[in-house]
Amino acid sequence: MANFFWFSDEQWARVEPLLPQDTRGMPRVDDRRVLSGIVRALKSGSRWSDCPEHIYGPKKTLYNRFRRWAERGVWQRIFSSLAGVEGVPARLFIDSSCIKVHRTAGGAKGGPLAHGIGITKGGRNTKLHAICDEKGRPHVLLLTPGNTHDAKVAMLAINAAPPSEYLVADKGYDSNALRSWLIERGTTPIIPSKSNRKVQIEHDRQIYRQRNVVERMFCRFKDWRRVATRFDRNIKTFMGTIAIAAIVT
């Protein structure tokens, strides 16, 4: 079946122990079935009603489970647990990618800025900041309005992960303050200098060649149609979408 998704036994063995166990009242509908349906909807970009009910269950169950757990931060907690399993990588890579905001994502309470939506030359955008390891596995995820400069939130994103031996970034992160802060953390910055810097700072070009892993990570994210285009109004809901994509990745 086109766009069919089902958690494999290996995947489910890692995810199931991290699911909430504080259920009250009626037992939850089969978790593996419902979560597989949620992934199917988010990855294909289809409507919830397009998920085959005989495979995944009622559309209302899929949507309610996704939205309620997004509001509670469940998806982010599962992602964080999986991301920290293998300890601190020697090399971390940081970058960001803009996500086009669909017209249906407008009108959320609190205004666009409160939900990570900014106006750019290309229209309304959200920016996804991410840190990954050498295998392209995401470790830190952060959403901001699309017109936010990368260097302004770099320390906030990096501080969410334990200090690594190296931090690799492009010249958009070339900042004296960031370099000094990284060195104080015990991390060597691998960041090329901007062309207008009077005194160019050398960097390890061999390590910098590996920076494409973060680009490939974003490509895998953008394979998810509900990540490539933002349809969710609420930032918590959209962050849930990002976290689920990271979990499966």
Summary of the structure (lengths in Angstrom):
residues: 249
radius of gyration: 19.3
end to end distance: 21.1
largest distance: 66.4
contacts: 749
relative contact order: 0.16
helix: 47%
strand: 16%
